[in-house]
Amino acid sequence: MNNFKTIKLENGATIITVPMQNTRATTVILFFGAGSRYETPDIAGSSHLFEHLLFKGTKKRNTPKEIAEIVESKGGILNAYTDKESTGYWCKMPSEFYLDGIDVLVDMAKNPLIKTEDLELEKNVVYEEIKAFMDSAGSRASNKADEHIWPDQPMGVDVAGSIETVKATSREDLIKYLNKQYTSSNAVLVVSGDLDHEKVIHASERAFEGFREGDPMKFSPSSYYNDRPLTVLDKMETNQSHLTIAFKNFSLVDNLRHASLVLSVLLGGGMTSRLFEQVREKRGLAYSINATSQGYSDCGIFYIDAGIAPENTEETFKVVIEEIKKVKIDLSKEEIESSKELIRGRMMMRYEDSRAIAMNYGIQHLLNNKIVSIKESLEMLKKVSLKDIIDAYEYIFNNSTVIASVAGSVDNIPDLTKNSQIF
């Protein structure tokens, strides 16, 4: 998984192969620099809607069933995702059939039908996704945190958009989006697992022949809310409320991103973490509590999430803040090394899967035009020092960018606006 190769085709498409031993499966993922961050407010959610439509048929394969049969008839899995900065179409197949996977994924992006009747039908499907999201306290709390930490910009808008903006998206909007973002120079195809590099290149050249070209649009730089602590309440009827505390974080290329990851693990990365011990084991305030370090190309966000009884919201918030404060004054080298070992172990297990490796390498190349191998990442993690942890702590846990977002049947929540010095 460290012996990867990167080739750029004549039309600008990037092909990455990552051979893996001891597997009979191969993953193919086709990435594009497309996502909610590229959208205008009036058609928020159009990237996600567009992703759905690519499964509805192509000039070569007219129906969704014809597309799916290429993969599923061989025992494979076919799916896709849309995020803030990227969209990916993937299949995982027995290795003797992965060349068919390359053909069908590129065909979906190259020659989609995008019929008016399919668009209206798929809008209804997306409406149901949005409704499911609106029924989830965790999703709503996280979304409100994003909205306020990145105010008035696409980074703060939910990937699915709203029913109103999806309804307003026309076929013309999607065709324009296809021609602008789904170009060869904006495409990264990753094949990982049991593969033959030369066969991948030959199949990719054939599949990408005649693919549309052009310069894709870029997104605007992000900016954080940077004033004072802020509380957000999203009132909804639930049996369990959700608390999300969000902070600014490092980007995917910042040198301190590994220190941030270590911080997230020692705070809320498992049953041995500080927050799990204090919030769940000692006080029984939450069934689940965790911390997550998320990076993007030029920014990041650090989440602490807890599912709690509505009446325990304020107490849980206080315990979390106290535990964050304690990290700075009683952090030991042993705890740091233990957290690093947990991360290392999980990375090694995760990257036994060809899809996980393809996602990692593809996203890196798409967003940063560079790949740090798994081996290099582990070496960088090993070098994280106590000073790095403190530097990351000082940046993340400050008083100018703290968002406490609560969704659920809650009346009283911590009013951070009255306390500008939490840390």
ABEGO torsion letter per residue (X at the ends): XABBBBBBBAAGBBBBBBBBBGBABBBBBBBBBBEAAABBAAABGAAAAAAAAAAAEBAABABAAAAAAAAAAAGBBBBBBBBAABBBBBBBBBAAAAAAAAAAAAAAAAABAGBAAAAAAAAAAAAAAAAAAAABAAAAAAAAAAAAABBGBAAABBAAEBAAAAAABBAAAAAAAAAAABBAAABBBBBBEBBBAAAAAAAAAAAABGBBBEBBBBBBBBBBBBABBBBBBBBBBBABBBBBBBBBBBBAABAAAAAAAAAAAAAAAEAABAAAAAAAAAAGABABBBBBBBBBAABBBBBBBBBBBAAAAAAAAAAAAAAAAAAAAABBAAAAAAAAAAAAAAAAAAAABAAAAAAAAAAAAAAAGBBBBAAAAAAAAAABBAAAAAAAAAAABBAABBBBBBBEBBABBBBAAABABAX
